[in-house]
Amino acid sequence: MYVEMKHINKTFDGFQASRDVSFGVEKGHLAALLGPSGSGKTTILRMIAGLDRPDDGDILIDGARVNDLPGSKRGIGFVFQNYALFRYMTVADNIAFGLEVQKKSKGEIRSRVEELLELISMKDLGKRYPHQLSGGQRQRVAFARALAPNPQLLLLDEPFAAIDAKVRRELRTWLREMIGRVGVTSIFVTHDQEEAMEVADMVILTNQGRIEQVGTPEEICLHPQTEFVQDFIDTKRFEALMGIS
């Protein structure tokens, strides 16, 4: 496993957000943290990113325990729900930001930015500013900016939540293809069942701070292991979605 959480607990002001959370994600896989609001999925993502610390348990990335390692040292790219682009920077400058922090040479930065603009199909839009882009284009820029420093792990917090339904469906397919091309291990948070089932290699289903079930979309859909999973997942809908009779 490339990412592992082992017996993680986390409490905020008396509220237990994570209860003995354990799971692993294989290298190169795209995993979805799926669950209702308040189920603990974002807390898990934030602990992996180093934004919050677990009260106990271990977080491992590529076999190394990272509990005490700052997020900036974990080799992680993070895509936020609201894009978090710098509005007074061009598209190219937004993508270059992390490389400049790493003090890469101007030649390296220029080459990497051009490569990523090509990857996100925006090679002619590098001089535009965020307000001149559509919501889908802004999210692609956020994705490219997170990838620029060559992270080993990509984390996405409800990456499509701020985008309208039609564009969201298009971006799901795009994200799946991009992750496959880049090969970076990725975990994304969502409350959208269809999104998780369409995009992810594996689904981590959360409820009241616990992990209810981990498996492929097919396993979650066809073989629910708890009453919560059985009630939460719209089985008939996803049998149709996945072409299962």
Biotite code that builds the C-alpha atoms (Angstrom):
import biotite.structure as struc

atoms = struc.array([
    struc.Atom([0.000, 0.000, 0.000], chain_id="A", res_id=1, res_name="MET", atom_name="CA", element="C"),
    struc.Atom([1.263, 3.490, -0.841], chain_id="A", res_id=2, res_name="TYR", atom_name="CA", element="C"),
    struc.Atom([-0.942, 5.357, 1.652], chain_id="A", res_id=3, res_name="VAL", atom_name="CA", element="C"),
    struc.Atom([-2.000, 3.743, 4.919], chain_id="A", res_id=4, res_name="GLU", atom_name="CA", element="C"),
    struc.Atom([-3.989, 4.912, 7.921], chain_id="A", res_id=5, res_name="MET", atom_name="CA", element="C"),
    struc.Atom([-3.721, 2.632, 10.941], chain_id="A", res_id=6, res_name="LYS", atom_name="CA", element="C"),
    struc.Atom([-6.121, 2.920, 13.885], chain_id="A", res_id=7, res_name="HIS", atom_name="CA", element="C"),
    struc.Atom([-6.516, 6.686, 13.578], chain_id="A", res_id=8, res_name="ILE", atom_name="CA", element="C"),
    struc.Atom([-8.586, 8.621, 16.109], chain_id="A", res_id=9, res_name="ASN", atom_name="CA", element="C"),
    struc.Atom([-9.280, 12.348, 16.044], chain_id="A", res_id=10, res_name="LYS", atom_name="CA", element="C"),
    struc.Atom([-11.419, 14.477, 18.367], chain_id="A", res_id=11, res_name="THR", atom_name="CA", element="C"),
    struc.Atom([-12.348, 18.151, 18.009], chain_id="A", res_id=12, res_name="PHE", atom_name="CA", element="C"),
    struc.Atom([-13.740, 19.855, 21.139], chain_id="A", res_id=13, res_name="ASP", atom_name="CA", element="C"),
    struc.Atom([-15.238, 16.633, 22.440], chain_id="A", res_id=14, res_name="GLY", atom_name="CA", element="C"),
    struc.Atom([-16.570, 15.498, 19.039], chain_id="A", res_id=15, res_name="PHE", atom_name="CA", element="C"),
    struc.Atom([-14.918, 12.350, 17.704], chain_id="A", res_id=16, res_name="GLN", atom_name="CA", element="C"),
    struc.Atom([-14.437, 12.941, 13.982], chain_id="A", res_id=17, res_name="ALA", atom_name="CA", element="C"),
    struc.Atom([-12.409, 9.760, 13.350], chain_id="A", res_id=18, res_name="SER", atom_name="CA", element="C"),
    struc.Atom([-12.948, 6.448, 15.147], chain_id="A", res_id=19, res_name="ARG", atom_name="CA", element="C"),
    struc.Atom([-10.291, 3.755, 14.685], chain_id="A", res_id=20, res_name="ASP", atom_name="CA", element="C"),
    struc.Atom([-9.885, 4.580, 10.984], chain_id="A", res_id=21, res_name="VAL", atom_name="CA", element="C"),
    struc.Atom([-7.799, 2.045, 9.049], chain_id="A", res_id=22, res_name="SER", atom_name="CA", element="C"),
    struc.Atom([-7.417, 1.588, 5.282], chain_id="A", res_id=23, res_name="PHE", atom_name="CA", element="C"),
    struc.Atom([-4.806, 1.544, 2.530], chain_id="A", res_id=24, res_name="GLY", atom_name="CA", element="C"),
    struc.Atom([-4.558, 2.871, -1.022], chain_id="A", res_id=25, res_name="VAL", atom_name="CA", element="C"),
    struc.Atom([-2.311, 1.182, -3.579], chain_id="A", res_id=26, res_name="GLU", atom_name="CA", element="C"),
    struc.Atom([0.227, 3.154, -5.602], chain_id="A", res_id=27, res_name="LYS", atom_name="CA", element="C"),
    struc.Atom([-1.230, 4.705, -8.736], chain_id="A", res_id=28, res_name="GLY", atom_name="CA", element="C"),
    struc.Atom([-4.833, 4.137, -7.674], chain_id="A", res_id=29, res_name="HIS", atom_name="CA", element="C"),
    struc.Atom([-7.605, 6.737, -7.515], chain_id="A", res_id=30, res_name="LEU", atom_name="CA", element="C"),
    struc.Atom([-9.624, 6.375, -4.300], chain_id="A", res_id=31, res_name="ALA", atom_name="CA", element="C"),
    struc.Atom([-12.849, 8.097, -3.288], chain_id="A", res_id=32, res_name="ALA", atom_name="CA", element="C"),
    struc.Atom([-13.681, 9.020, 0.294], chain_id="A", res_id=33, res_name="LEU", atom_name="CA", element="C"),
    struc.Atom([-17.470, 8.824, 0.100], chain_id="A", res_id=34, res_name="LEU", atom_name="CA", element="C"),
    struc.Atom([-20.036, 9.515, 2.800], chain_id="A", res_id=35, res_name="GLY", atom_name="CA", element="C"),
    struc.Atom([-22.760, 11.849, 4.027], chain_id="A", res_id=36, res_name="PRO", atom_name="CA", element="C"),
    struc.Atom([-21.977, 15.293, 5.428], chain_id="A", res_id=37, res_name="SER", atom_name="CA", element="C"),
    struc.Atom([-20.273, 15.064, 8.805], chain_id="A", res_id=38, res_name="GLY", atom_name="CA", element="C"),
    struc.Atom([-19.136, 11.476, 8.285], chain_id="A", res_id=39, res_name="SER", atom_name="CA", element="C"),
    struc.Atom([-15.424, 12.290, 8.732], chain_id="A", res_id=40, res_name="GLY", atom_name="CA", element="C"),
    struc.Atom([-14.141, 12.100, 5.178], chain_id="A", res_id=41, res_name="LYS", atom_name="CA", element="C"),
    struc.Atom([-12.641, 15.615, 5.029], chain_id="A", res_id=42, res_name="THR", atom_name="CA", element="C"),
    struc.Atom([-10.976, 15.100, 8.424], chain_id="A", res_id=43, res_name="THR", atom_name="CA", element="C"),
    struc.Atom([-9.247, 12.028, 6.993], chain_id="A", res_id=44, res_name="ILE", atom_name="CA", element="C"),
    struc.Atom([-8.043, 13.981, 3.966], chain_id="A", res_id=45, res_name="LEU", atom_name="CA", element="C"),
    struc.Atom([-6.763, 16.842, 6.128], chain_id="A", res_id=46, res_name="ARG", atom_name="CA", element="C"),
    struc.Atom([-4.808, 14.443, 8.352], chain_id="A", res_id=47, res_name="MET", atom_name="CA", element="C"),
    struc.Atom([-3.156, 12.816, 5.341], chain_id="A", res_id=48, res_name="ILE", atom_name="CA", element="C"),
    struc.Atom([-2.273, 16.302, 4.078], chain_id="A", res_id=49, res_name="ALA", atom_name="CA", element="C"),
    struc.Atom([-0.755, 17.295, 7.431], chain_id="A", res_id=50, res_name="GLY", atom_name="CA", element="C"),
    struc.Atom([-3.322, 20.045, 8.045], chain_id="A", res_id=51, res_name="LEU", atom_name="CA", element="C"),
    struc.Atom([-4.584, 18.228, 11.159], chain_id="A", res_id=52, res_name="ASP", atom_name="CA", element="C"),
    struc.Atom([-2.814, 15.748, 13.426], chain_id="A", res_id=53, res_name="ARG", atom_name="CA", element="C"),
    struc.Atom([-4.361, 12.498, 14.629], chain_id="A", res_id=54, res_name="PRO", atom_name="CA", element="C"),
    struc.Atom([-4.717, 11.998, 18.378], chain_id="A", res_id=55, res_name="ASP", atom_name="CA", element="C"),
    struc.Atom([-3.337, 8.494, 17.964], chain_id="A", res_id=56, res_name="ASP", atom_name="CA", element="C"),
    struc.Atom([-2.614, 5.934, 15.271], chain_id="A", res_id=57, res_name="GLY", atom_name="CA", element="C"),
    struc.Atom([-0.194, 6.054, 12.334], chain_id="A", res_id=58, res_name="ASP", atom_name="CA", element="C"),
    struc.Atom([-0.261, 7.628, 8.876], chain_id="A", res_id=59, res_name="ILE", atom_name="CA", element="C"),
    struc.Atom([2.184, 6.095, 6.397], chain_id="A", res_id=60, res_name="LEU", atom_name="CA", element="C"),
    struc.Atom([3.103, 7.321, 2.916], chain_id="A", res_id=61, res_name="ILE", atom_name="CA", element="C"),
    struc.Atom([5.325, 5.023, 0.855], chain_id="A", res_id=62, res_name="ASP", atom_name="CA", element="C"),
    struc.Atom([6.079, 3.039, 3.998], chain_id="A", res_id=63, res_name="GLY", atom_name="CA", element="C"),
    struc.Atom([7.264, 6.013, 6.081], chain_id="A", res_id=64, res_name="ALA", atom_name="CA", element="C"),
    struc.Atom([5.378, 7.269, 9.152], chain_id="A", res_id=65, res_name="ARG", atom_name="CA", element="C"),
    struc.Atom([4.522, 10.934, 8.521], chain_id="A", res_id=66, res_name="VAL", atom_name="CA", element="C"),
    struc.Atom([2.566, 11.930, 11.647], chain_id="A", res_id=67, res_name="ASN", atom_name="CA", element="C"),
    struc.Atom([5.256, 14.380, 12.702], chain_id="A", res_id=68, res_name="ASP", atom_name="CA", element="C"),
    struc.Atom([6.227, 15.512, 9.205], chain_id="A", res_id=69, res_name="LEU", atom_name="CA", element="C"),
    struc.Atom([4.956, 18.916, 8.004], chain_id="A", res_id=70, res_name="PRO", atom_name="CA", element="C"),
    struc.Atom([2.567, 18.789, 5.084], chain_id="A", res_id=71, res_name="GLY", atom_name="CA", element="C"),
    struc.Atom([5.094, 20.610, 2.903], chain_id="A", res_id=72, res_name="SER", atom_name="CA", element="C"),
    struc.Atom([7.506, 17.682, 3.342], chain_id="A", res_id=73, res_name="LYS", atom_name="CA", element="C"),
    struc.Atom([5.044, 14.901, 2.479], chain_id="A", res_id=74, res_name="ARG", atom_name="CA", element="C"),
    struc.Atom([5.228, 15.158, -1.321], chain_id="A", res_id=75, res_name="GLY", atom_name="CA", element="C"),
    struc.Atom([1.537, 16.039, -1.600], chain_id="A", res_id=76, res_name="ILE", atom_name="CA", element="C"),
    struc.Atom([-0.438, 18.121, -4.093], chain_id="A", res_id=77, res_name="GLY", atom_name="CA", element="C"),
    struc.Atom([-3.780, 19.501, -2.874], chain_id="A", res_id=78, res_name="PHE", atom_name="CA", element="C"),
    struc.Atom([-6.745, 20.637, -4.970], chain_id="A", res_id=79, res_name="VAL", atom_name="CA", element="C"),
    struc.Atom([-9.275, 22.675, -3.003], chain_id="A", res_id=80, res_name="PHE", atom_name="CA", element="C"),
    struc.Atom([-13.024, 22.811, -3.535], chain_id="A", res_id=81, res_name="GLN", atom_name="CA", element="C"),
    struc.Atom([-12.998, 26.548, -4.323], chain_id="A", res_id=82, res_name="ASN", atom_name="CA", element="C"),
    struc.Atom([-9.953, 26.378, -6.676], chain_id="A", res_id=83, res_name="TYR", atom_name="CA", element="C"),
    struc.Atom([-7.914, 28.758, -4.424], chain_id="A", res_id=84, res_name="ALA", atom_name="CA", element="C"),
    struc.Atom([-6.257, 30.310, -7.478], chain_id="A", res_id=85, res_name="LEU", atom_name="CA", element="C"),
    struc.Atom([-4.397, 33.581, -7.110], chain_id="A", res_id=86, res_name="PHE", atom_name="CA", element="C"),
    struc.Atom([-6.707, 35.971, -8.933], chain_id="A", res_id=87, res_name="ARG", atom_name="CA", element="C"),
    struc.Atom([-4.026, 38.564, -9.733], chain_id="A", res_id=88, res_name="TYR", atom_name="CA", element="C"),
    struc.Atom([-1.759, 35.930, -11.325], chain_id="A", res_id=89, res_name="MET", atom_name="CA", element="C"),
    struc.Atom([-2.100, 34.581, -14.857], chain_id="A", res_id=90, res_name="THR", atom_name="CA", element="C"),
    struc.Atom([-2.873, 30.930, -15.503], chain_id="A", res_id=91, res_name="VAL", atom_name="CA", element="C"),
    struc.Atom([0.806, 30.275, -16.210], chain_id="A", res_id=92, res_name="ALA", atom_name="CA", element="C"),
    struc.Atom([1.934, 32.063, -13.040], chain_id="A", res_id=93, res_name="ASP", atom_name="CA", element="C"),
    struc.Atom([-0.583, 30.135, -10.930], chain_id="A", res_id=94, res_name="ASN", atom_name="CA", element="C"),
    struc.Atom([0.763, 26.845, -12.266], chain_id="A", res_id=95, res_name="ILE", atom_name="CA", element="C"),
    struc.Atom([4.351, 27.998, -11.717], chain_id="A", res_id=96, res_name="ALA", atom_name="CA", element="C"),
    struc.Atom([3.814, 29.055, -8.105], chain_id="A", res_id=97, res_name="PHE", atom_name="CA", element="C"),
    struc.Atom([4.884, 25.807, -6.406], chain_id="A", res_id=98, res_name="GLY", atom_name="CA", element="C"),
    struc.Atom([7.942, 25.520, -8.637], chain_id="A", res_id=99, res_name="LEU", atom_name="CA", element="C"),
    struc.Atom([9.020, 29.023, -7.702], chain_id="A", res_id=100, res_name="GLU", atom_name="CA", element="C"),
    struc.Atom([8.667, 28.135, -4.018], chain_id="A", res_id=101, res_name="VAL", atom_name="CA", element="C"),
    struc.Atom([10.974, 25.183, -4.721], chain_id="A", res_id=102, res_name="GLN", atom_name="CA", element="C"),
    struc.Atom([13.397, 27.673, -6.362], chain_id="A", res_id=103, res_name="LYS", atom_name="CA", element="C"),
    struc.Atom([13.505, 25.837, -9.675], chain_id="A", res_id=104, res_name="LYS", atom_name="CA", element="C"),
    struc.Atom([15.329, 27.515, -12.547], chain_id="A", res_id=105, res_name="SER", atom_name="CA", element="C"),
    struc.Atom([13.391, 29.717, -14.958], chain_id="A", res_id=106, res_name="LYS", atom_name="CA", element="C"),
    struc.Atom([14.002, 27.194, -17.731], chain_id="A", res_id=107, res_name="GLY", atom_name="CA", element="C"),
    struc.Atom([12.640, 24.307, -15.663], chain_id="A", res_id=108, res_name="GLU", atom_name="CA", element="C"),
    struc.Atom([9.600, 26.341, -14.652], chain_id="A", res_id=109, res_name="ILE", atom_name="CA", element="C"),
    struc.Atom([8.828, 27.420, -18.206], chain_id="A", res_id=110, res_name="ARG", atom_name="CA", element="C"),
    struc.Atom([9.165, 23.872, -19.525], chain_id="A", res_id=111, res_name="SER", atom_name="CA", element="C"),
    struc.Atom([6.979, 22.369, -16.794], chain_id="A", res_id=112, res_name="ARG", atom_name="CA", element="C"),
    struc.Atom([4.282, 25.035, -17.182], chain_id="A", res_id=113, res_name="VAL", atom_name="CA", element="C"),
    struc.Atom([4.152, 24.445, -20.943], chain_id="A", res_id=114, res_name="GLU", atom_name="CA", element="C"),
    struc.Atom([3.907, 20.694, -20.348], chain_id="A", res_id=115, res_name="GLU", atom_name="CA", element="C"),
    struc.Atom([1.004, 21.107, -17.926], chain_id="A", res_id=116, res_name="LEU", atom_name="CA", element="C"),
    struc.Atom([-0.854, 23.619, -20.090], chain_id="A", res_id=117, res_name="LEU", atom_name="CA", element="C"),
    struc.Atom([-0.710, 21.006, -22.839], chain_id="A", res_id=118, res_name="GLU", atom_name="CA", element="C"),
    struc.Atom([-1.896, 18.299, -20.423], chain_id="A", res_id=119, res_name="LEU", atom_name="CA", element="C"),
    struc.Atom([-4.980, 20.297, -19.391], chain_id="A", res_id=120, res_name="ILE", atom_name="CA", element="C"),
    struc.Atom([-5.703, 21.389, -22.999], chain_id="A", res_id=121, res_name="SER", atom_name="CA", element="C"),
    struc.Atom([-5.148, 25.092, -22.222], chain_id="A", res_id=122, res_name="MET", atom_name="CA", element="C"),
    struc.Atom([-1.868, 25.777, -24.007], chain_id="A", res_id=123, res_name="LYS", atom_name="CA", element="C"),
    struc.Atom([-3.173, 29.021, -25.544], chain_id="A", res_id=124, res_name="ASP", atom_name="CA", element="C"),
    struc.Atom([-4.673, 30.360, -22.296], chain_id="A", res_id=125, res_name="LEU", atom_name="CA", element="C"),
    struc.Atom([-1.557, 30.783, -20.165], chain_id="A", res_id=126, res_name="GLY", atom_name="CA", element="C"),
    struc.Atom([-1.784, 34.579, -20.164], chain_id="A", res_id=127, res_name="LYS", atom_name="CA", element="C"),
    struc.Atom([-5.390, 34.741, -19.028], chain_id="A", res_id=128, res_name="ARG", atom_name="CA", element="C"),
    struc.Atom([-6.456, 35.489, -15.450], chain_id="A", res_id=129, res_name="TYR", atom_name="CA", element="C"),
    struc.Atom([-8.800, 33.293, -13.370], chain_id="A", res_id=130, res_name="PRO", atom_name="CA", element="C"),
    struc.Atom([-11.787, 35.641, -13.824], chain_id="A", res_id=131, res_name="HIS", atom_name="CA", element="C"),
    struc.Atom([-11.496, 35.156, -17.578], chain_id="A", res_id=132, res_name="GLN", atom_name="CA", element="C"),
    struc.Atom([-11.985, 31.390, -17.278], chain_id="A", res_id=133, res_name="LEU", atom_name="CA", element="C"),
    struc.Atom([-15.003, 29.129, -16.868], chain_id="A", res_id=134, res_name="SER", atom_name="CA", element="C"),
    struc.Atom([-15.440, 27.118, -13.683], chain_id="A", res_id=135, res_name="GLY", atom_name="CA", element="C"),
    struc.Atom([-14.247, 23.981, -15.415], chain_id="A", res_id=136, res_name="GLY", atom_name="CA", element="C"),
    struc.Atom([-11.153, 25.738, -16.753], chain_id="A", res_id=137, res_name="GLN", atom_name="CA", element="C"),
    struc.Atom([-10.329, 27.126, -13.302], chain_id="A", res_id=138, res_name="ARG", atom_name="CA", element="C"),
    struc.Atom([-10.513, 23.648, -11.822], chain_id="A", res_id=139, res_name="GLN", atom_name="CA", element="C"),
    struc.Atom([-8.172, 22.349, -14.521], chain_id="A", res_id=140, res_name="ARG", atom_name="CA", element="C"),
    struc.Atom([-5.685, 25.092, -13.621], chain_id="A", res_id=141, res_name="VAL", atom_name="CA", element="C"),
    struc.Atom([-5.957, 24.149, -9.938], chain_id="A", res_id=142, res_name="ALA", atom_name="CA", element="C"),
    struc.Atom([-5.253, 20.549, -10.920], chain_id="A", res_id=143, res_name="PHE", atom_name="CA", element="C"),
    struc.Atom([-2.203, 21.581, -12.978], chain_id="A", res_id=144, res_name="ALA", atom_name="CA", element="C"),
    struc.Atom([-0.873, 23.780, -10.167], chain_id="A", res_id=145, res_name="ARG", atom_name="CA", element="C"),
    struc.Atom([-1.108, 20.858, -7.727], chain_id="A", res_id=146, res_name="ALA", atom_name="CA", element="C"),
    struc.Atom([0.729, 18.592, -10.179], chain_id="A", res_id=147, res_name="LEU", atom_name="CA", element="C"),
    struc.Atom([3.475, 21.087, -11.043], chain_id="A", res_id=148, res_name="ALA", atom_name="CA", element="C"),
    struc.Atom([5.941, 20.108, -8.274], chain_id="A", res_id=149, res_name="PRO", atom_name="CA", element="C"),
    struc.Atom([5.573, 16.399, -9.224], chain_id="A", res_id=150, res_name="ASN", atom_name="CA", element="C"),
    struc.Atom([3.815, 15.234, -6.031], chain_id="A", res_id=151, res_name="PRO", atom_name="CA", element="C"),
    struc.Atom([3.727, 11.539, -5.189], chain_id="A", res_id=152, res_name="GLN", atom_name="CA", element="C"),
    struc.Atom([0.219, 11.889, -3.791], chain_id="A", res_id=153, res_name="LEU", atom_name="CA", element="C"),
    struc.Atom([-2.661, 14.078, -4.994], chain_id="A", res_id=154, res_name="LEU", atom_name="CA", element="C"),
    struc.Atom([-5.508, 15.007, -2.619], chain_id="A", res_id=155, res_name="LEU", atom_name="CA", element="C"),
    struc.Atom([-8.735, 16.602, -3.864], chain_id="A", res_id=156, res_name="LEU", atom_name="CA", element="C"),
    struc.Atom([-11.417, 18.032, -1.562], chain_id="A", res_id=157, res_name="ASP", atom_name="CA", element="C"),
    struc.Atom([-14.787, 17.799, -3.371], chain_id="A", res_id=158, res_name="GLU", atom_name="CA", element="C"),
    struc.Atom([-13.094, 19.043, -6.559], chain_id="A", res_id=159, res_name="PRO", atom_name="CA", element="C"),
    struc.Atom([-16.302, 19.322, -8.590], chain_id="A", res_id=160, res_name="PHE", atom_name="CA", element="C"),
    struc.Atom([-18.665, 20.752, -5.966], chain_id="A", res_id=161, res_name="ALA", atom_name="CA", element="C"),
    struc.Atom([-18.502, 24.354, -7.238], chain_id="A", res_id=162, res_name="ALA", atom_name="CA", element="C"),
    struc.Atom([-19.176, 23.413, -10.871], chain_id="A", res_id=163, res_name="ILE", atom_name="CA", element="C"),
    struc.Atom([-22.536, 23.013, -12.588], chain_id="A", res_id=164, res_name="ASP", atom_name="CA", element="C"),
    struc.Atom([-23.842, 19.512, -13.275], chain_id="A", res_id=165, res_name="ALA", atom_name="CA", element="C"),
    struc.Atom([-23.086, 19.301, -17.017], chain_id="A", res_id=166, res_name="LYS", atom_name="CA", element="C"),
    struc.Atom([-19.480, 20.474, -16.656], chain_id="A", res_id=167, res_name="VAL", atom_name="CA", element="C"),
    struc.Atom([-19.063, 18.286, -13.572], chain_id="A", res_id=168, res_name="ARG", atom_name="CA", element="C"),
    struc.Atom([-19.868, 15.166, -15.613], chain_id="A", res_id=169, res_name="ARG", atom_name="CA", element="C"),
    struc.Atom([-17.328, 16.185, -18.257], chain_id="A", res_id=170, res_name="GLU", atom_name="CA", element="C"),
    struc.Atom([-14.646, 16.841, -15.650], chain_id="A", res_id=171, res_name="LEU", atom_name="CA", element="C"),
    struc.Atom([-15.157, 13.438, -14.045], chain_id="A", res_id=172, res_name="ARG", atom_name="CA", element="C"),
    struc.Atom([-14.130, 11.741, -17.274], chain_id="A", res_id=173, res_name="THR", atom_name="CA", element="C"),
    struc.Atom([-11.295, 14.217, -17.759], chain_id="A", res_id=174, res_name="TRP", atom_name="CA", element="C"),
    struc.Atom([-9.942, 13.677, -14.222], chain_id="A", res_id=175, res_name="LEU", atom_name="CA", element="C"),
    struc.Atom([-10.040, 9.916, -14.595], chain_id="A", res_id=176, res_name="ARG", atom_name="CA", element="C"),
    struc.Atom([-8.073, 10.134, -17.853], chain_id="A", res_id=177, res_name="GLU", atom_name="CA", element="C"),
    struc.Atom([-5.540, 12.604, -16.425], chain_id="A", res_id=178, res_name="MET", atom_name="CA", element="C"),
    struc.Atom([-4.859, 10.509, -13.324], chain_id="A", res_id=179, res_name="ILE", atom_name="CA", element="C"),
    struc.Atom([-4.336, 7.512, -15.573], chain_id="A", res_id=180, res_name="GLY", atom_name="CA", element="C"),
    struc.Atom([-1.888, 9.419, -17.772], chain_id="A", res_id=181, res_name="ARG", atom_name="CA", element="C"),
    struc.Atom([0.080, 10.958, -14.913], chain_id="A", res_id=182, res_name="VAL", atom_name="CA", element="C"),
    struc.Atom([-0.002, 7.829, -12.733], chain_id="A", res_id=183, res_name="GLY", atom_name="CA", element="C"),
    struc.Atom([-0.078, 9.703, -9.416], chain_id="A", res_id=184, res_name="VAL", atom_name="CA", element="C"),
    struc.Atom([-1.777, 8.084, -6.419], chain_id="A", res_id=185, res_name="THR", atom_name="CA", element="C"),
    struc.Atom([-4.893, 10.154, -5.696], chain_id="A", res_id=186, res_name="SER", atom_name="CA", element="C"),
    struc.Atom([-7.612, 10.434, -3.050], chain_id="A", res_id=187, res_name="ILE", atom_name="CA", element="C"),
    struc.Atom([-10.679, 12.619, -3.468], chain_id="A", res_id=188, res_name="PHE", atom_name="CA", element="C"),
    struc.Atom([-13.523, 13.507, -1.120], chain_id="A", res_id=189, res_name="VAL", atom_name="CA", element="C"),
    struc.Atom([-17.090, 13.447, -2.384], chain_id="A", res_id=190, res_name="THR", atom_name="CA", element="C"),
    struc.Atom([-20.641, 13.065, -1.136], chain_id="A", res_id=191, res_name="HIS", atom_name="CA", element="C"),
    struc.Atom([-21.822, 12.241, -4.669], chain_id="A", res_id=192, res_name="ASP", atom_name="CA", element="C"),
    struc.Atom([-22.337, 8.481, -5.062], chain_id="A", res_id=193, res_name="GLN", atom_name="CA", element="C"),
    struc.Atom([-22.381, 8.586, -8.853], chain_id="A", res_id=194, res_name="GLU", atom_name="CA", element="C"),
    struc.Atom([-19.134, 10.559, -8.899], chain_id="A", res_id=195, res_name="GLU", atom_name="CA", element="C"),
    struc.Atom([-17.397, 8.030, -6.659], chain_id="A", res_id=196, res_name="ALA", atom_name="CA", element="C"),
    struc.Atom([-18.660, 5.016, -8.601], chain_id="A", res_id=197, res_name="MET", atom_name="CA", element="C"),
    struc.Atom([-17.773, 6.473, -12.022], chain_id="A", res_id=198, res_name="GLU", atom_name="CA", element="C"),
    struc.Atom([-14.324, 7.829, -11.219], chain_id="A", res_id=199, res_name="VAL", atom_name="CA", element="C"),
    struc.Atom([-12.680, 5.763, -8.464], chain_id="A", res_id=200, res_name="ALA", atom_name="CA", element="C"),
    struc.Atom([-10.733, 2.498, -8.515], chain_id="A", res_id=201, res_name="ASP", atom_name="CA", element="C"),
    struc.Atom([-11.742, 2.012, -4.899], chain_id="A", res_id=202, res_name="MET", atom_name="CA", element="C"),
    struc.Atom([-14.297, 3.546, -2.567], chain_id="A", res_id=203, res_name="VAL", atom_name="CA", element="C"),
    struc.Atom([-13.776, 4.220, 1.159], chain_id="A", res_id=204, res_name="ILE", atom_name="CA", element="C"),
    struc.Atom([-17.246, 4.640, 2.655], chain_id="A", res_id=205, res_name="LEU", atom_name="CA", element="C"),
    struc.Atom([-17.425, 6.683, 5.877], chain_id="A", res_id=206, res_name="THR", atom_name="CA", element="C"),
    struc.Atom([-20.143, 7.109, 8.495], chain_id="A", res_id=207, res_name="ASN", atom_name="CA", element="C"),
    struc.Atom([-20.015, 8.891, 11.861], chain_id="A", res_id=208, res_name="GLN", atom_name="CA", element="C"),
    struc.Atom([-16.217, 8.891, 11.865], chain_id="A", res_id=209, res_name="GLY", atom_name="CA", element="C"),
    struc.Atom([-15.913, 5.181, 11.054], chain_id="A", res_id=210, res_name="ARG", atom_name="CA", element="C"),
    struc.Atom([-14.986, 3.268, 7.928], chain_id="A", res_id=211, res_name="ILE", atom_name="CA", element="C"),
    struc.Atom([-18.036, 1.227, 6.964], chain_id="A", res_id=212, res_name="GLU", atom_name="CA", element="C"),
    struc.Atom([-16.551, -0.541, 3.948], chain_id="A", res_id=213, res_name="GLN", atom_name="CA", element="C"),
    struc.Atom([-13.621, -0.368, 1.537], chain_id="A", res_id=214, res_name="VAL", atom_name="CA", element="C"),
    struc.Atom([-13.789, -1.916, -1.918], chain_id="A", res_id=215, res_name="GLY", atom_name="CA", element="C"),
    struc.Atom([-14.171, -1.440, -5.640], chain_id="A", res_id=216, res_name="THR", atom_name="CA", element="C"),
    struc.Atom([-17.348, 0.283, -6.814], chain_id="A", res_id=217, res_name="PRO", atom_name="CA", element="C"),
    struc.Atom([-18.697, -3.133, -7.828], chain_id="A", res_id=218, res_name="GLU", atom_name="CA", element="C"),
    struc.Atom([-17.948, -4.657, -4.407], chain_id="A", res_id=219, res_name="GLU", atom_name="CA", element="C"),
    struc.Atom([-19.587, -1.751, -2.578], chain_id="A", res_id=220, res_name="ILE", atom_name="CA", element="C"),
    struc.Atom([-22.625, -1.908, -4.842], chain_id="A", res_id=221, res_name="CYS", atom_name="CA", element="C"),
    struc.Atom([-23.145, -5.674, -5.038], chain_id="A", res_id=222, res_name="LEU", atom_name="CA", element="C"),
    struc.Atom([-21.812, -6.827, -1.672], chain_id="A", res_id=223, res_name="HIS", atom_name="CA", element="C"),
    struc.Atom([-22.626, -4.272, 1.057], chain_id="A", res_id=224, res_name="PRO", atom_name="CA", element="C"),
    struc.Atom([-21.125, -5.400, 4.351], chain_id="A", res_id=225, res_name="GLN", atom_name="CA", element="C"),
    struc.Atom([-23.175, -3.319, 6.786], chain_id="A", res_id=226, res_name="THR", atom_name="CA", element="C"),
    struc.Atom([-26.743, -2.114, 7.087], chain_id="A", res_id=227, res_name="GLU", atom_name="CA", element="C"),
    struc.Atom([-25.571, 1.471, 6.594], chain_id="A", res_id=228, res_name="PHE", atom_name="CA", element="C"),
    struc.Atom([-23.902, 0.647, 3.267], chain_id="A", res_id=229, res_name="VAL", atom_name="CA", element="C"),
    struc.Atom([-26.990, -1.217, 2.101], chain_id="A", res_id=230, res_name="GLN", atom_name="CA", element="C"),
    struc.Atom([-29.220, 1.743, 2.951], chain_id="A", res_id=231, res_name="ASP", atom_name="CA", element="C"),
    struc.Atom([-26.831, 4.454, 1.700], chain_id="A", res_id=232, res_name="PHE", atom_name="CA", element="C"),
    struc.Atom([-25.970, 3.040, -1.725], chain_id="A", res_id=233, res_name="ILE", atom_name="CA", element="C"),
    struc.Atom([-28.616, 3.158, -4.451], chain_id="A", res_id=234, res_name="ASP", atom_name="CA", element="C"),
    struc.Atom([-27.858, -0.351, -5.701], chain_id="A", res_id=235, res_name="THR", atom_name="CA", element="C"),
    struc.Atom([-30.266, -0.454, -8.648], chain_id="A", res_id=236, res_name="LYS", atom_name="CA", element="C"),
    struc.Atom([-29.028, 2.899, -9.894], chain_id="A", res_id=237, res_name="ARG", atom_name="CA", element="C"),
    struc.Atom([-25.406, 1.762, -9.924], chain_id="A", res_id=238, res_name="PHE", atom_name="CA", element="C"),
    struc.Atom([-26.124, -1.637, -11.387], chain_id="A", res_id=239, res_name="GLU", atom_name="CA", element="C"),
    struc.Atom([-27.568, 0.294, -14.346], chain_id="A", res_id=240, res_name="ALA", atom_name="CA", element="C"),
    struc.Atom([-24.665, 2.773, -14.318], chain_id="A", res_id=241, res_name="LEU", atom_name="CA", element="C"),
    struc.Atom([-22.068, -0.009, -14.409], chain_id="A", res_id=242, res_name="MET", atom_name="CA", element="C"),
    struc.Atom([-24.010, -2.201, -16.835], chain_id="A", res_id=243, res_name="GLY", atom_name="CA", element="C"),
    struc.Atom([-24.580, -4.953, -14.283], chain_id="A", res_id=244, res_name="ILE", atom_name="CA", element="C"),
    struc.Atom([-27.715, -7.059, -14.660], chain_id="A", res_id=245, res_name="SER", atom_name="CA", element="C"),
])
